[in-house]
Amino acid sequence: MLNQLELESRQRDLLLRLQVRRPLGLWSLRLVVARPLGEQRLQLFGELKGWAYGASSGLQLDTMRVSPDAPLGTGDLIWAAVMAWALETTPCRRARLLAIRDDERQHRRLVRYFQSRGFRTARELNAAAWDLPLRMVWGGAGALMVGDCEEVQRRAIRRWRQSAA
């Protein structure tokens, strides 16, 4: 599926690139979507960073950014490609992320966005001592959300392909 998504992105004049490293038995990933602007230049439209370890729930998603001037469907392409990579390359079948709570209004928007992608709230990370390790990993408090990689991928592919119509 990842190869198919790369082909589809090229047909829309977009580059889909995945950078993976394996430090200490972990997969560290960065996926970007960009448009070529000549021989040596790219216009970056979006990216997602994360890591994975050898467990079915080991895909941890951290930073996702999509530029306001990105072509329609860029975020969907990113979600679909990351899930395709996880399903094809790792034992991960579930993904986790944090809908950070910096501002209450923005937090609600993030939760709705992630729910529309197929994630559900597993629990809230707050000020409790047992939340400290996860808060250190993700850098704050918020809703710890879990999604099935196949479901997230299915929704993202549908939206990505609909954005071409």
Secondary structure by P-SEA (a helix, b strand, c coil): caaaaaaaaaaacbbbbbbbbbcccbbbbbbbbbbbccccccccccccccccccccccbbbcbbbbbcccccaaaaaaaaaaaaaaaacccccbbbbbcccccaaaaaaaaaaaaaacccccccccccccaaaaaaaaccccccccccaaaaaaaaaaaaaaaac
